């Protein structure tokens, strides 16, 4: 990689686990932070494996795989401060888990037991967004509110907050995302835009959506943009730490493009073999974020094989907990699903609710006769 070429993703840890120098960015965390990141990343992957298996067994209605995208998520949770808020995608299960969202609350979304059971202000994690590209607008609105609170109460630590919004390469084509960038730039809102480029917007490659690297779009909005190796946890940590510091200092928004790869399908309803080459996927396996960090830690003696065996045992325990938690979730009655949509349903939604409940109450034979 040419470190002088800004279009090349910034890298501090090569795929084989070798630490490289960069004139601008450096790893500034501790050895304990590195070990914690590996633990978080392996836990995230085990969560992903269990989630996909539960969906295949009919225990979840859908699952959005995250394998291959663990590095930036581990970096996010380390650089965020307690007052910071994240508006992510439905693929940020690791961030939600590490920020304190209960395991059952995450699984309930995919099982259909609840639209969102967790309180956003408790974990500083907004509910999952199923509408592609909606979250950047919400993040900017939230950040504008924080900025106004800070103007009134500048010494309150709660107002010294950065809002992080995470969206994919596909979402970058949505009007909502671009409107969010316009507002953030014009209002100098304290927002970090983390554009996760996992190469595929369901079945469309990034090359179809943009003629330039996504980070360069920041120039059109008059804000800084930078590209980082999204499979390099050290580089992601360094770049995000810089971005959060910039935004927190009052310099306005920053856009970070994390270049990674979605190893699995878009969701478990998708078949990626129909639109992408298995050869490319195999090439990205050699860039696995977990293996490169594990290799580095083993080489430095920060972990050993006894440690990894203990970790594997812990992951088995965690996997059992995921399965048990999922199967213990209640089946939510359809009436409660409607009740949870809005405090004041209005006539239109009330009529929908009544029609749905009538249909569910109709015996199959009677329904067939109609």
N, C-alpha and C positions, 0 to 999 in steps of 0.2 A: 504494500500500500504506500502510495506517495503522500507523505504527511503534508506536503506543500499544496496539494490539490484539494480545495475545499469541498469538491463534489464527492470525494471519497469519505465514507463514514469514519469519524474519529475512532481510533482504537487504542487501547492500552494493554489489552491481553489478547494475544493471538489465539487462533483455534486450537493450537497444540499446548496452550497454557504458558506461553512465554510472555513475560512483562516487557513492554517496549516503552521508550521515552517519547514524550510529546512536549514541545516547547511551551505549550499553553496550559494543558490540563495534566493533573497528576492525581494519583490515588491519595486521599488525605484521611481515610478512615483507619481504624485499628485492625489488628489481626483478628480480634474477636468479631468485628463487623463482617469480615470476610467469611468466617465460619458461619455466622448467623445467616448471611446471604445464601450460602450453600444449603443450609438447613431449610430456609424458606423456599428456595427454588425446588428442592426435592419434594417437599411437602406439597407444593403447588402441583407438581407433576403427578404425584400419587392421587391427589384430589381429582385431577383431570381424568386419570385412568379409571378411578372408581365411578366418577360421574358418567362417563361414557358407557361403562359396563351396566350401571343401573338403568340408563336409558334403554339399552339393548334388551334388558330383562323386563322392560315395561314398568319400572318403578319411577321413572322420570318421563315427562312428556317430550322433553328436548334437552340438549346439552350443547354448549358452545365450547369446543376444545381450546385449550390454551398452550398445549405442549409446543415448545420452541420459543415461547414468548415469556419465559420466567424471569429473564435478566432485568429488564426495565422495571418489572413489577417489584422485584426485590429492592432495586435502587430507590424507587419511589418511596417506599415505606421507611427507608433509612434517612432520607433527606427531609421528609415532611416533619413539621413541628406540630404539637398537639392542636394548635389553633387553625392549622391549614385545612382546607376542604378539598375533596376530590369529587369530580363529576366524571365517572369513567364509563366504559362500555360494559356489555354483558360478558366480556371475556376477562375481566379483571377480578376473578374469584380470589386470587392470591392476595391482592391488595385489600379486598373486603375482609378476608379472614384475618390478616395480620393487623388490621385496624380495629379489630374487635367485633365485627359483625358475627353473631352466632352462626355456627355451622348449619343449624336447622333453618335459620332464616334465609340463607343462601339457597339451600336445597328446595325450600318451599316454593320459591319462584319457579323453578324448573319442574316441580311436581304438580304445580297448579293449586297448591294449598293456600297461596296468598299472592297478592300483587306485590306487596313489600311489607315484611313484618318488622323490620328494624327502624329505629328512629335515627334519621340522618345526623342530627346534631350530637347524638351520643358517640357515634364512631367517626364523625366527620367524613362520612361516605354517603353520597346521594344514592337513592334507589337506582336499580338497573334501568337503562334506557333501551327499549326495544325499537324505538323509532330512530332510524339511522341519522346521526348528525344533530340530534336535538340538544344533547348535553352541552355543547359549547355556548349556545345562547343562554342557557340557564346558568352556566358557570360565570359568564360575563355579567349577567344581571346580579348574581350573588356578589361578585367582586366589586361591582359599582356600589352596592350597599355597604360592603365592608369599608370602602374608601370614604364614603360619607360618614360612617360611624367614626372612622379614624380622625377625620377632620374635626369632629365635635369632641372626641375623647382621645387625643393623641397618645396619652400615657397608658391607656388600657391595653394590656398584652393581647387580649382577644382580638383587637383590631389591627394588630401587627401580623396580618394573615395573608397568605398566598392562596389563591384558588387554582387548582390544577384541573384541567380538562383533558381527557384522553379520547382520541377518536382514530378511526382507521383510515387507510388510504382511500377506501371506497367512499367514506363519509366526507373526505376532503372535496368531493365533487358536489356536495349538497349546498344549496343556497344558504341554509341555516348556518353552516360553518363559516362561510365567507362573510355573512352579515355579522356574525359574532366577532370575527377579526376586525371588521370595520369599526364596530362599536368599541372594542377593546383598545384599538389604536387611538381612536379619536378622544376617548375618555381617559387614556392612560391607566386603564384598569389593571389591578394587580393579578394578572392571569398568566400562567404557564400553559401554552398549548403544546400538548405532547401528541404528535401525529405518528401513530404506530403504522409504519409501512410494512405489512406482512406479505406484500407482493400480490395478493389476490383479494379483490372485492367480490366475494363469492366466486364467480367464474371468470371475471374480467381481470387481466393483469394490469399492474400499475401503468405500464407503457401505453395502454389505451386511454388512460385518464389524464395523463400529463406529459408534456413534451420536455419538461425540465424537472430536476429533482424537487421534491415537494417542499423542502426547506427554503428553496429560493422564492417561493410564493410570498414569504414574509416581506421581501423587499417591496412588493407592490402595496403593502399595507404600512410601510414605513417602520417596521419593527425588526429587531435582530432575529436571524434564523441560523440554525446550525444542524449539521447531520452527524449522527452518532451510530456506531455499530450496536444495534439493539440486542445482539447476542453476547455482548461484552458487559458483564455486570460492573466492572470497575470503571469503564468509560461512561456507561450510563449514569453511574453514581457521580462521577466528576462533572459531567455536563449538566445534569439536573441540579446538582448542588450550586453550580454557577448560576443557572437560570433562576432558581429560587432566590438566591442572594440578590441578583439583579432586580427582580420584580419586587422583592421585599424592601429594597432601598428606595423605591419610588421611581424607578427608571421606566416603568411601563411594561407592557407584555413582551414575552419572548416565545418564539416558536422553535420547538425541537422535533426533528424528524428522526425516529428510531428505526433503522433498517433491520428488519428481522424476517422470519419466514413462518407461515402457519403450517406446521408439520401435518396436522390432521385436516379434516373437512371444515368448512365454514361453520356448520352445525351438524348434528348427527342425522339430519335429513338430507344431507348433501353427499355427493359422490365425486371427489376431486379427481379421480382417475379419468373422468370423461373430458377434462379440460386442461390438465397439466401433466407434464412429463414426469415419470417416476425417476428418471435420471437426475433431474434438477433437485428433486426431493432428497435423493441420496447424497448429492453434493452438499446440501444444507445440513444433513446429518453430521457431516464432518465438522460443522461449525457449532455444534450443540453447546448451548450456554452452560449447562450443568457440567458436562465433561471437561470443558476448558477450565472452569474454576476448580473442579475437583483435582485435576492434574496439577494445577498451580499450588494448591494447598498441600498436596502430597509431596511435591517436590521440595517445598519449603519446610516440611515437617510439622506443619500446623495441625494436620490430622494424620491418622495412620489407618491401617486396614481394620484394626480393632474398633476404631471410632466409626468407620463406615458400617461395620457389622452391627454396632449398636444403633446407628441411625436406621438401618434397614429394619431392625426389630421394632423401633419406634414407629416407622412408617406402616408396618403391618398392623400395629395397634391402632394407628390413625385410620387406616383403611377400614378396619372393622367398625370403628366409631362412625365413619361416614355411612356405611351400609345400615347400621342399626338406627342411626338418627333419621335417615331417609324413610325407612320402613315404619318408624314410629310417628311420622307426620300424619295429622288427621286429614280425612277427606272433607274438603270444604263444601258445604251445600251451595248449590247454584244461587240461592237467594242471598247468601252472604257475599258471594262474588259481586253481585250487583250493588249491594249495600256499601261495599268498600270503594266504589268508584268515585263518588262525590257525596258531600254532606247534603246537598239539595239536588236530588236527581232530576227534578222537573218532569213535565208531562211526557216528553219523548222517551226518556230513559225508563220511566215508570211503565209506559206501554210496552217497551221491549222486554222488561222484566216479567210483566204479566204474561205476555205471549210465550216467552221461553218456559216459564213455570207451567203454563197450561200444556205446552207441547210435551214436557217431561212427564206430566201427570197422565197423559193420554195412553191408554193401553195399546200395545203394538198392533193388535188385530183391528181395533177401532181406527187407528191411524191409517192402516193399510186400506180400509174400506173407504175412507174419505178420498 
